[in-house]
Amino acid sequence: MPGLGFIMPHWLYWAGLLLFPLFALLMVRRELARGGSSRVSLPVAYLFLLCGGFAGLHRLYLKSLLGLLYLPLLAGIIYGNTQVRDMRETLSTARADAQSLERVVHREEAAVARKRSGAQERLDKAAAQLAQAQGVLAGVQERSDLWHRSTGIVALVMLGGLLVDAVLLPGLVRRTRARETAGGHPDLVPPVVLPMEDRPGHPGRRVANRPLSRAIDRVNLWVGQFVASWTVIAVFVYYYEVVARFLFNSPTNWAHESMFLMFGMQYLLCGAYALRTESHVRVDVFYVKMPPRVRAAADVLTSFFFFAFSVTLLATGWRFAADAMAVGETSFSEWGIQYWIVKLSIPVGAVLLLLQGLAHLLRDVDLALGRAVAPATGGAGTSGDAHEKRA
C-alpha cells in the first residue's frame, strides 16, 4: 500500500475547531426537531462510511450483513502491509550487503589494474559474492513488490465497494427506515439532561433572578456545549492515526500534538461551564446539611478566594498570551503549530470563569438576603429559572 503523507494544515486545524462544533450542534437540533423517529440517520451512515467503511461499519449500521464482506479485504490489507513492513529490514540488509561488495569489487579492480599480487583471486571471489548478494536482493525486492502490488489491488477493490456504497447509501437508509416503520419501531425520545444545579435536591441549586445572571448562564452553557464536541474530533483524529500507522505504515507527526493542545484549550474554556453545572469536585459534608440561605451566605463569604484565583489566572494568562502573540510563538515540534492561540484561551477562560462567578454571587446575595428562594423540589425537565420565587 502507498504511504499516507498527509500533514494537517494549520488553517484546517483551527477551522475544524470552529466549524465542526457548529455542524454538530445543527445536527443535534435537526434530530431533536424531527423527534428522533428512526434509529438510522443518513449523515451518521456517511460518517461510518468515511471513518469505518473499510470494516463495513456503514453496512452493519444499516443492519446489512453485506458489511461482513469488507472484513476479509481488511484482513488482507493488514496482512500484506505486515509482510511489506517485515521485509523492509531484510531488504535494507540485502541492499547494504550488495553495496558493500560493490565497493570491494571496485577496490580489487583497481588493485588488478596496478598488478598487485593476489588481486585477481580476490576480485573473482568478491565478484562471485556480489552476484550472489545481488540475486538475494533481487529476490527480496521481487517479493516485497509482489506484496505491495497485491495489497494495493485489494485496497482498490475495497475502494470500489466503498464508492458504490456511497452512491447507494441514501436508498439503503430509506429502506432501513421503512423496515423499522413496518416493524412498529418505537420513536426515540431524546432524554432531557439537566445541569446539576437545576436537578431537584442538589445542594448547589440556585435561581437566576437577574437578567445578567441568566445571560451569563446561557453564554457559558453554549460555550460548554460548543467545546464539548471537540471530543468527537479527537475520536476522528486518533482513529486516523491508528489507521495510518498500522494499515499504511505512515504514523503522523501532528495527531498527538493537535489533540494535546485541543484538550488543554477545552479544559480552560469549560471551567465556567463546570462551575455553572456544579461539576467541580468539592467536599460538602457540612455544606449539604445547611439551609439554603446559610449556604448562600457561606458562598458569598468564601467567594473572595474564587475571585482572587480567577483574577490571578486572568492577569498571568494575559501576560503569557500577550508575550506569545508579540513573537508569534509556535511549537518546537516539526508540525510547528501556533502556540499564541492556545495561550489566548487562558485569559478567555478566566473571563468566562469570572463572569460565571459573578452570576453565582448575584444569586447567592439574593438568596442570603431573602429576595429569592430556591425550591427544594421540582420535576424533571424544569430548571431553577422556571421555579423562581421572589420574596
Stockholm file with secondary structure:
# STOCKHOLM 1.0

chainA/1-391         MPGLGFIMPHWLYWAGLLLFPLFALLMVRRELARGGSSRVSLPVAYLFLLCGGFAGLHRLYLKSLLGLLYLPLLAGIIYGNTQVRDMRETLSTARADAQSLERVVHREEAAVARKRSGAQERLDKAAAQLAQAQGVLAGVQERSDLWHRSTGIVALVMLGGLLVDAVLLPGLVRRTRARETAGGHPDLVPPVVLPMEDRPGHPGRRVANRPLSRAIDRVNLWVGQFVASWTVIAVFVYYYEVVARFLFNSPTNWAHESMFLMFGMQYLLCGAYALRTESHVRVDVFYVKMPPRVRAAADVLTSFFFFAFSVTLLATGWRFAADAMAVGETSFSEWGIQYWIVKLSIPVGAVLLLLQGLAHLLRDVDLALGRAVAPATGGAGTSGDAHEKRA
#=GR chainA/1-391 SS CCCCCCCCCHHHHHHHHHHHHHHHHHHHHHHHHHTCCCSCCHHHHHHHHHHHGGGTHHHHHTTCGGGGGHHHHHHHHHHHHHHHHHHHHHHHHHHHHHHHHHHHHHHHHHHHHTTCTTHHHHHHHHHHHHHHHHHHHHHHHHHHHHHHHHHHHHHHHHHHHHHHHHHHHHHHHHHHHHHHHHTTCCCCCCCCCCCGGGSTTCTTCCCCCSHHHHHHHHHHHHHHHHHHTHHHHHHHHHHHHHHHHHTSSCCCSSHHHHHHHHHHHHHHHTHHHHHHTTCSCCCCTTGGGSCHHHHHHHHHHHHHHHHHHHHHHHHHHHHHHHHHHHHTCBCSSSSCCBHHHHHHHHHHHHHHHHHHHHHHHHHHHHHHTTSEECCSCCCTTCCGGGGCEEC
#=GC SS_cons         CCCCCCCCCHHHHHHHHHHHHHHHHHHHHHHHHHTCCCSCCHHHHHHHHHHHGGGTHHHHHTTCGGGGGHHHHHHHHHHHHHHHHHHHHHHHHHHHHHHHHHHHHHHHHHHHHTTCTTHHHHHHHHHHHHHHHHHHHHHHHHHHHHHHHHHHHHHHHHHHHHHHHHHHHHHHHHHHHHHHHHTTCCCCCCCCCCCGGGSTTCTTCCCCCSHHHHHHHHHHHHHHHHHHTHHHHHHHHHHHHHHHHHTSSCCCSSHHHHHHHHHHHHHHHTHHHHHHTTCSCCCCTTGGGSCHHHHHHHHHHHHHHHHHHHHHHHHHHHHHHHHHHHHTCBCSSSSCCBHHHHHHHHHHHHHHHHHHHHHHHHHHHHHHTTSEECCSCCCTTCCGGGGCEEC
//
